[in-house]
Amino acid sequence: MKQALMLSGWRYRVLIGSVVCSALAYLAISLWGGWPAVSAAVIRVGWWQGGQVVGLVLLGYGLRFLRWQVYLNALRHPLPWWPSLKIYLSGFALTTTPGKAGEALRGVLLKRWEVPYSHSFAALFSERLSDFLAMVVLALFGLSAHPEWLSMIISCLVLLACCILLVSRPSLVSALDRRMDQRSGWLPRLLRHVVQVLHQSHSCYTPRRQVGTTLLSLLAWGLEALAFYSILNAMGADIPLTFAVFIYAVSMLAGALSFMPGGLGSAEAVMVALLVSGGVALPDAIAATVLLRLVTLWLAVGLGSVVLFQIKE
């Protein structure tokens, strides 16, 4: 009952609005590049190659779900895999929210399993941090050939190091907590909630667990980068695998740092620019970018929406 209430009224309208606005933006991108070029790219990729690309992406989703289960178990909430999978996939429906913040919907759905918000948000935060780490590592593949991106990668590494330091050193978080207890107002209250999430995230970052989840993240996002390379290869683009991985990772980092919904616009702009710099014609670069986002971002949104509507019913 509570789940239905949380997915009704204005919240439901925000969900639909997010998906519709993002869909319109993607339509604009497709038309800008020329729909004939996009449709021609689909034909060149073909059903067989397209099926392999989708298979790689779905396998990546499976690895990310396995990582989610690891985090829930670390937080002492070992959920059965089927309901946990439905909850996990439903969060994809809101991937187009800024910073994927809408995926916090999983916290609402986990309440029926008596998972506190601080724990579900800790799992979500750990996911985002692990994704961030994986993208930075993947971006190192082509950095030597593109030193102009060094400053962004260094900034990402500094931010990443600060976050990992916070979750791995409970004494630092406790010191922040004591400082917040001495203050009043809405900001200290908000920061106290953040501190609770950081406290809970610590259990997700034991050395052994961190190695395992990082490997899962690298494999999952590496599969999406491989899917990107497969699209380019099928379209006849002469792009090395290492450069394709670099383009994918840097584009996703740019999208994340822009804090735009789903990285919309910024990720695509960087991806197209890097492809063009690698010798790909502009219409083909736009077509490849749109195709990739259709089978990654939009496949996730569509799959998540179907599962979410089933849960709502």
Long-range contacts (C-beta under 8 A, 24 or more apart in sequence): 2-108, 2-111, 2-112, 3-108, 3-109, 3-111, 3-112, 3-311, 3-312, 4-312, 6-105, 6-108, 7-308, 7-311, 7-312, 15-93, 15-94, 15-102, 15-308, 18-94, 18-96, 18-97, 18-102, 18-261, 19-93, 19-96, 19-301, 19-305, 21-96, 21-261, 22-96, 22-261, 22-262, 22-264, 22-301, 25-264, 25-265, 26-264, 26-290, 26-293, 26-294, 26-298, 29-268, 29-286, 29-289, 29-290, 30-286, 30-290, 32-286, 33-282, 33-283, 33-286, 33-287, 33-290, 34-283, 34-286, 37-283, 37-284, 37-286, 37-287, 38-286, 38-287, 38-290, 38-291, 40-287, 41-231, 41-235, 41-284, 41-287, 41-288, 41-290, 41-291, 42-291, 44-234, 44-235, 44-236, 45-231, 45-234, 45-235, 45-291, 46-234, 49-230, 49-231, 49-234, 50-295, 52-230, 53-227, 53-230, 53-231, 53-295, 54-295, 54-299, 56-223, 56-224, 56-226, 56-227, 56-230, 57-223, 57-224, 57-227, 57-295, 57-296, 57-299, 58-299, 59-223, 60-219, 60-220, 60-221, 60-223, 60-224, 60-227, 61-89, 61-220, 61-300, 61-303, 63-216, 63-219, 63-220, 63-223, 64-127, 64-216, 64-217, 64-220, 65-89, 66-216, 67-127, 67-130, 67-213, 67-216, 67-217, 67-220, 68-123, 68-127, 70-204, 70-209, 70-212, 70-213, 70-216, 71-122, 71-123, 71-126, 71-127, 71-204, 71-213, 72-115, 72-123, 74-203, 74-204, 74-206, 74-209, 75-115, 75-119, 75-122, 75-123, 75-200, 75-203, 75-204, 76-203, 77-110, 77-113, 77-115, 77-119, 79-110, 79-113, 79-115, 83-113, 86-307, 86-310, 86-311, 87-311, 89-303, 89-304, 89-307, 90-304, 90-307, 90-308, 90-311, 91-304, 92-300, 92-301, 92-303, 92-304, 92-307, 93-301, 93-304, 93-305, 93-307, 93-308, 94-304, 95-262, 95-297, 95-300, 95-301, 95-304, 96-261, 96-262, 96-264, 96-297, 96-301, 97-261, 97-262, 98-259, 98-260, 98-261, 99-128, 99-256, 99-259, 100-128, 100-262, 105-308, 109-311, 118-193, 118-196, 118-197, 118-199, 118-200, 119-200, 121-197, 121-200, 122-197, 122-198, 122-200, 122-201, 122-204, 123-204, 125-197, 125-198, 125-201, 126-167, 126-201, 126-204, 126-205, 126-213, 129-160, 129-163, 129-164, 129-167, 129-201, 130-213, 130-214, 130-216, 130-217, 131-217, 131-221, 132-156, 132-159, 132-160, 132-163, 132-253, 132-256, 133-160, 133-164, 133-214, 133-217, 134-214, 134-217, 134-218, 134-220, 134-221, 134-222, 135-221, 135-249, 135-252, 135-253, 135-256, 136-160, 136-249, 136-253, 137-218, 138-218, 138-221, 138-222, 138-225, 138-245, 138-246, 138-248, 138-249, 139-246, 139-249, 139-250, 139-253, 141-242, 141-243, 141-245, 141-246, 141-249, 142-242, 142-243, 142-245, 142-246, 142-247, 143-246, 145-243, 145-246, 146-246, 146-250, 146-274, 149-250, 152-250, 152-253, 152-254, 152-257, 153-253, 156-253, 156-257, 164-205, 166-198, 167-198, 167-201, 167-202, 167-204, 167-205, 168-202, 168-205, 170-199, 170-202, 173-198, 173-199, 173-202, 221-249, 221-252, 224-248, 224-296, 225-249, 227-292, 227-295, 227-296, 228-288, 228-292, 231-288, 231-291, 231-292, 232-275, 232-280, 232-288, 235-284, 235-287, 235-288, 237-275, 237-278, 237-280, 237-284, 237-288, 238-279, 239-275, 239-278, 239-279, 239-280, 243-278, 246-274, 247-271, 247-274, 247-275, 247-278, 248-292, 250-274, 262-297, 267-293, 268-293
